[in-house]
Amino acid sequence: MNKTELIEAIATRSNSTKAQTTIMLNGLLDVIQENMASGNDVQLVGFGTFSVTERAGREGRNPATGKAITIPAKKVVRFKPGKTLSDAAAAVKKTNVAKSVKPKQTTKKK
């Protein structure tokens, strides 16, 4: 589901227009972003918690050259799903899951 589909679904359920729903959704996203930018967590009970954490600096490797490089510390966004969301996701039946297909192995005759 993308943002447009989400707006359509919310508008249908709330009996409001798509324009009103778009304004509300954009407002919600702005409030979440502003609070996280100021270092506050955003907790939506039953859905989950958005938080900002510090990722420590570490040493990595340049895949092209193999040379060691230093990856600097930075702040990252974390999302911890709430129990209701986790339970809903766990209850989803597995359908249309792409299965890994192994190539057929051929035996060469000598």
GIVEN-V615533 format. One record per residue. N is the residue number from 0. RES is the residue in one small letter. SS is DSSP state (~ for helix, > for strand, _ for the rest). PHI is phi in whole degrees, -180 to 180 (NA if undefined). OMEGA is omega in radians with two decimals (999 if undefined). Layout:
N | RES | SS | PHI | OMEGA
N | RES | SS | PHI | OMEGA
This chain:
0 | m | _ | NA | 3.09
1 | n | _ | -104 | -3.05
2 | k | ~ | -62 | -3.14
3 | t | ~ | -63 | 3.11
4 | e | ~ | -65 | 3.09
5 | l | ~ | -63 | 3.12
6 | i | ~ | -61 | 3.12
7 | e | ~ | -62 | -3.12
8 | a | ~ | -66 | 3.13
9 | i | ~ | -67 | -3.14
10 | a | ~ | -61 | 3.13
11 | t | ~ | -65 | -3.12
12 | r | ~ | -69 | -3.06
13 | s | ~ | -97 | -3.11
14 | n | _ | 53 | 3.08
15 | s | _ | -123 | -3.13
16 | t | _ | -81 | 3.09
17 | k | ~ | -65 | 3.14
18 | a | ~ | -64 | 3.12
19 | q | ~ | -64 | -3.13
20 | t | ~ | -65 | 3.11
21 | t | ~ | -61 | 3.12
22 | i | ~ | -62 | -3.14
23 | m | ~ | -65 | -3.13
24 | l | ~ | -65 | 3.10
25 | n | ~ | -62 | 3.08
26 | g | ~ | -63 | 3.11
27 | l | ~ | -60 | -3.13
28 | l | ~ | -64 | 3.10
29 | d | ~ | -63 | -3.13
30 | v | ~ | -63 | 3.11
31 | i | ~ | -61 | -3.12
32 | q | ~ | -64 | 3.14
33 | e | ~ | -63 | 3.13
34 | n | ~ | -66 | 3.13
35 | m | ~ | -70 | 3.11
36 | a | ~ | -65 | 3.11
37 | s | _ | -88 | 3.06
38 | g | _ | 93 | -3.13
39 | n | _ | -91 | 3.02
40 | d | _ | -83 | 3.06
41 | v | > | -120 | -3.10
42 | q | > | -113 | 3.07
43 | l | > | -113 | -3.03
44 | v | _ | -57 | -3.12
45 | g | _ | 90 | -3.14
46 | f | _ | -99 | 3.13
47 | g | > | 160 | -3.10
48 | t | > | -126 | 3.02
49 | f | > | -96 | 3.12
50 | s | > | -144 | 3.09
51 | v | > | -112 | 3.11
52 | t | > | -127 | -3.14
53 | e | > | -97 | 3.05
54 | r | > | -96 | -3.09
55 | a | _ | -68 | 3.05
56 | g | _ | -68 | -3.12
57 | r | > | -154 | 3.11
58 | e | > | -99 | 3.12
59 | g | > | -131 | 3.13
60 | r | > | -129 | 3.02
61 | n | _ | -73 | -3.07
62 | p | _ | -65 | -3.13
63 | a | _ | -76 | -3.05
64 | t | _ | -110 | -3.09
65 | g | _ | 81 | -3.11
66 | k | _ | -74 | 3.12
67 | a | > | -70 | 3.09
68 | i | > | -132 | 3.10
69 | t | > | -100 | 3.10
70 | i | > | -96 | -3.06
71 | p | _ | -71 | 3.06
72 | a | _ | -67 | 3.09
73 | k | > | -158 | 3.10
74 | k | > | -90 | -3.13
75 | v | > | -130 | 3.11
76 | v | > | -90 | 3.08
77 | r | > | -120 | 3.04
78 | f | > | -129 | 3.08
79 | k | > | -113 | -3.11
80 | p | > | -67 | 3.08
81 | g | _ | -79 | -3.09
82 | k | ~ | -61 | -3.12
83 | t | ~ | -61 | 3.12
84 | l | ~ | -67 | 3.12
85 | s | ~ | -62 | 3.12
86 | d | ~ | -64 | 3.13
87 | a | ~ | -65 | 3.14
88 | a | ~ | -68 | -3.14
89 | a | ~ | -71 | -3.09
90 | a | _ | -85 | -3.11
91 | v | _ | -69 | 3.10
92 | k | _ | -76 | 3.14
93 | k | _ | -81 | 3.07
94 | t | _ | -135 | 3.12
95 | n | _ | 56 | 3.11
96 | v | _ | -86 | -3.14
97 | a | _ | -68 | 3.12
98 | k | _ | -94 | 3.11
99 | s | _ | -73 | -3.11
100 | v | _ | -106 | 3.11
101 | k | _ | -86 | 3.10
102 | p | _ | -67 | 3.13
103 | k | _ | -67 | 3.11
104 | q | _ | -94 | 3.13
105 | t | _ | -103 | 3.11
106 | t | _ | -100 | 3.12
107 | k | _ | -91 | 3.09
108 | k | _ | -85 | -3.12
109 | k | _ | -98 | 999
